[in-house]
Amino acid sequence: MAAAAAAGGLVHLGPPQSAASRFGASGAPPLRSRRPGQHRPRRHGAARSVAVGEAAYAKPEAALLEALLGVQGRGRAVAPRQLQEVESAVQALEALGGVPDPTSSSLIEGSWQLIFTTRPGTASPIQRTFVGVDSFRIFQEVYLRTDDPRVVNVVRFSESVGDLKVEAEATIEDGKRILFRFDRAAFTFKFLPFKVPYPVPFRLLGDEAKGWLDTTYLSHAGNIRISRGNKGTTFVLQKSPDARQILLSTISAGIGVEEVIDDFITSQNGAEVDLDILVGEWQLLWGSQIEGESWSSVASAGLKDFQIIKECGQLKNSVSPFPGVSLNARGNICKTGNNNTFSVSMKEAAIQVGGVQFPLDAKGEFVMEILYIDNKIRISRLNQHMLVHLRIANAT
């Protein structure tokens, strides 16, 4: 029911900004480099934790944000291992406690963006309809120190379309719990001069329009909040998204991606990249100018699906155009010089249908330039293509 929507929303990312204001110097970790005489690490997974911004996030908070990178639909699609990492990070922060009596703190006030939620079977129609849609942004506004205390959930469809606001009367029960009762909701569209009521008879819902929300962690910097609702749902909310989150959310929305990538790269300090940091399994999140490519060239260049790079320089691209059908291309990758460029040579390929393989002519020579990389995200240019990959596994 609509009452279960009480705990689901966050800060508006706003219109495009300049690289300096959008990302800042500490918005994301820079490329890693080796100093002269420094030993090459055996695995990139052993590298230092990603610092999302020392002034804004404590180490356990940064660990949570790191675990959440790549989660789709705010929890709609998440691999079991990644879900376990998120749950462990949430439990670690809840054990720390954060700000005592968070409902009494001014830090809880304001607009919060929902970045993750569990989705139990008791989720409301609003949650099932809107929360898992990547192109929509979900916010929760908390106003407790007014004559009319309120918790307001906001579904922002886009800057040009408008939003849906579901409002509830709020009462502080104790240092952690907020009681709420939904009483009104409406759509606000940019192209209409008036609000459109959301057709839910809250007064007739009785207890279904009521609920509570416990804040189990509130960061001392006021940037991270973890809450648990009366329906058993866990929510992770954030006030100030970091550069990588902005990049991934823009890719999910599919609007203005190239501009955000350009700004993101401009805001980072480059460093020399070695093969060791490329080792692992990568999923392609976004690629430019891939329309009209043949499947053999897509497999050879790695313009879709997955890519595996091994420590010895072996490379495998895998594409699944249809269920039960996969195209696999194998080759090698090696550093070409002092710049962050690599030579990619694809030697053999095959199409697999069930348990049967058929050779495929998908040989090719490519030049890959690494524009940005950390232990989760890779931005590269492959010939004329711009690609964004997400690391989904370390080397095995």
N, C-alpha and C positions, 0 to 999 in steps of 0.2 A: 504494500500500500504506500501512499504518498508519505506516510509518517516515517517510513524507514529511510527516507531520503535525507534525514536530519543531519547526517554527518558526511557530506560529500562535496567540498568545493575549495577553490584557492585563487591566488593572485593573478591578475590580468597581466600578460606579458607585454601588451602594448604594441604600438606600431613600430616599424623598422627604425632602428637608431644607428648611430655611427658605430664603427668597430670599437672605438675607445670607450664609449658610454655603455654599449651593449655587453661587452665581454670584460673589459678591464685587464689589467696586467696579470691578475691572479685568477682569471675566470676558468682556466683549465691548465693542466700540466703541460709543459713544453716537451718537445722532442728530446729523447734521451741521447746522450753522447758519451763517448769514452775519452778520458784524458790520456795523454801519452803515458804508456807504462801500465795503464789500468788493465787488469785481467778481464777478459770477456766473460760475462756471466753464462753459466750453463743453460739457464732458463730465464726468460723474461718474467715469468710468474713470480720469481723471487725478488723482483725489484721492489723499491719502496712503495708504500701505499700512495695512491693518487691524492694530492692535496687540492681540494676543491676551493680553498681560500682560507688561509690560516686564521684570518681575522673573523671570518664568518662562521666557521664550522670546527668543532672539536674532532679529534681523530675518529671516535666511534660514529659521529654523524657523517663524516666523509665516507666511512665504510658503508653506511646505509645507502647513501647516494650512489656510491660506486656499484653496489649490488643491484640497484634499481635501473641502471643504465641499460636500455634495450628492452625493458619490460613494455609490452604493447597493451594499449587499452587500459592503462592504469591497473593492470592485474588480470585483464581478460585473457591474455596469452602469455604464459610464463612457464619456462621449463622447470621440472621438479627440482633440479639442482639449484637453479637461480632462486626459486621460491624459498628453498631451505636457507640460502644465504641471506635473503631479505628477512625471513623470520628470525634468524639468529641475530642479525643486526638490530632488529626491533626489540628483541628481548634484552639485548645488551644495554640499549639505551634506557629501557624501562627499569632495568636493575639499577642504573645510575641515578635515576630519579629526576634529574634536571631541576627546574625551578620548583621549589616547594609551594604547595597550595596554588597551583597555576590559575585557578579561577579568580584568585585575589590579585593576580598580577596584571599590570597594564599590557604586558607583552602578548597576552592572548587576544587582545583587541585587534580588529582590523580584518583585512582580506587575506585569505589563505587559498593556495592552489592545491587541489587534490592531485597527488602524483602516484598514489598506490592505494588500492583497497582490496580486501578479500571479498569474495562474492558468494556468500552462502545461499542456500535455496530459498531463504526467507527474504532475499533482496526485493525491493519494491519495483513496480513497473518503471518508475523513473530511473532507478539504478540500472535495470536491465536494458532500458532503451537508450540511455544517454551516456552512462559512465564508460562503457567499453568502446565508444566511438572516438578514435584518436583525433579527428578533426575538430571535435568539440572540446572546449576548455571548461573545467569544472572548478568552481570556487566556493568557499564558505566564508561568509562575513559574520564576525562575532562582535556584537555591541552589548556589553553588560553594564557599562557605567553611564547609562542614560535614564531618562524618565520612562522610556519604553524599551527595556532590554530585549534584544532579539538575536536569533540565529537565522541567517538567510543563506539558503543554498542557491547557487547561480549556475545555470548551464549556458555558456556563451557559445552560440553557434558560429559566429564570426563577427569581425568588426563591422562588416557591411550589412549583416542580416539583423543581429540583435541577440536577445537572451531570454531565458525563462528564469524567474525568481520565485522560489518557494519560501515563504516566511513563517517563522514560528515565534511565539512569545517565549521568553527564556527566564528561568529562575535559577539562581545559584543555590544548590542544596548543601554543598560542602566544598572543601578545597579542591576537589577533583571533578565533581559531578555537576553538570548543567541539566536541569529539567526543561523540556520544551513541549509546546503544543502548537501544531500547525494551525494557522487561521486564515491565511490568504496566499494566493499565487497568481501570477500574471505573466504573459508574454509581452516583451517590449521590442517592437520591430522598428528598424531605422526608417523604413519607408511609410510608417503610419504615425500620425500625430497623437495617437492615444494607445493605451494599454489594452491588451486582449485578455480577459480573465481566463485562468486555467480552470477547466470545468471539473473541480473536485469539491463536493459538499463537505468541507471539513467539520462543520458542526454536527453532521449526521454520522460521522465516523466514530465518535465517542473515543474510547481508549486507543483506537487505531491511529488517531491523530496525535497521540502522546508518545513520549519516549524520553530517554536520557542519553547523555554523552559524557563519558569519562575521559579526561585528558590524563594519560598515563606518562607522558613525557612532554616537556616544554623546554626548549633549549635556552640557555642563559643569554644567548644573543638574539633570541626571539625569531629565529629563522626556521626551526623545525618543530613540528607538533605531531605527536602520535595520540590518537584517540580510539576508544572502543565504544561501540554503540550497544543499545539494548537488544538489537537483533543478532548480536554476536559478531558483528563486522569490525574489522580493524582498518583504520584510516591513517595514512601518512600524508601530512600536509606541509607545505613550504611557502614561505613568503617571497624569497628572492632566488629564483632559479639560476643555476650557473650556466656558463657558456655551452657546455656540452649538452645539457638538458634542453636549452633553447634550440640548439642545432637539431637534436633528435626529434623534438616536438614539431619543428618546422618541416622536417622530412616526413613525419607521419601525416601532417596536414596537407603536404604536397603543394604548398603555395609559397612562392618567394624563396625557394631552396637555394638557388645559385647565388643570390645576393647574400644570404646568411652565411653560406660557405665561404664566400669571398671575404666577408667581414671577419669571420672566425679565423681564417688563415692569417689575415692581416694583423690580427691582435696577438698572434703567438710569436714567440722568439724561436726561430729555427735552430737546429743543431744537426750535426752529422748523424746519419742513420746507418746502422749495420744490419746485416742479415739476421742476427739473433733476435732482434725485436719483432721481426716479421714472422717468426716461427709460431705456428698455431693454426687453428681452424677459424675461418672468417666467414661471416654471412654478409652478402651484399645488401645494403639497405637502400641505396639510391645510385643511379647512374644516369649521366646525361647522354643524349643523342644515341640512344640504342634502338630507336624505331627503325624498322626495315632491315635490321641485321639478320643474316641467315642463322639457323640454329647451329651450324658447324662453326661459324665465326664467333657466335656467342659463347659456345663451349670453349673454343680455343682461347679467346681473350678473357674469359671469366667475367662476362658482363651480366650474369645472373646467378642466383643461388649461392653456392658455397665454393670456398677455396681453401685448400690445405697446403701449408708450406712447412717443410721439414728442415731440421738443422743442417742436413747435408746439401740443401739447396734444391731438393726435389719438390715439385709443385704439381698439384692436381686440382683441376676445375671440374665441378659437377653441376649439371643442369637437369632439372626434371620437368620437361614441358608438359607431360601428361602423367596421370597415375600409372605406375607400373613401368614407366619408360624413363630412362636416364641417359644422358650424354656425358661421358667422362673423357677429359683430355689431360694428358700427362706431359710434363716437360721439366725444365730446370730454370732456376733464377739465380743470378749472381750480380754482385756489385760491379759497376762499370768504372768508377773513378772516385774522386773526392766529393763530388756532388751527390745529392740524395737520389741518384738514378740507378736503376737496375735493369739488366738485360733479361728478358723472358723469352725462352725458346721452347715452343710446344712441339713435341716429337711424334706423339701418337695419340689416337683417339678412337673411341668405340661407342656405339649406341647399344644399350642393354635393354632387352625386352624380356621381362621375367628372368629366367636363368640363361638366356641365349644372348651372345654378344656378336655384333657385326662391326667390322672395321669401318672407320669413318675418316675421310680426308679432312682433317682440321689442323694441319700444321700451320705454324705461324711464328713470326719474330716480332717482339714488341719491346718498347722502352717504357718502363714504369718509373715515374717520378713521385717520391713520397713528399707530399705537401704538409702533412701533419700526422703524427702517430703518438699514441700512449698505450697503456695496457688494455684499453677497451675499444678505442676508435682509431680508424685509419682513413685518411683522405689522400687519394693518389690521382695522378693523371696517367692514363694508359693510352698512348698515341693521342687521339683527339677526344678521348672520353674522360670525364671527371667521375670518380667513383668514391663512395663512402661505404666502408665496411665496419662491421661490429665483430669483435673477437668473441666467439662463443665457447672456445676451449683452448687451453694451453697445449703445448707440444706433448706428444705421448711417445 
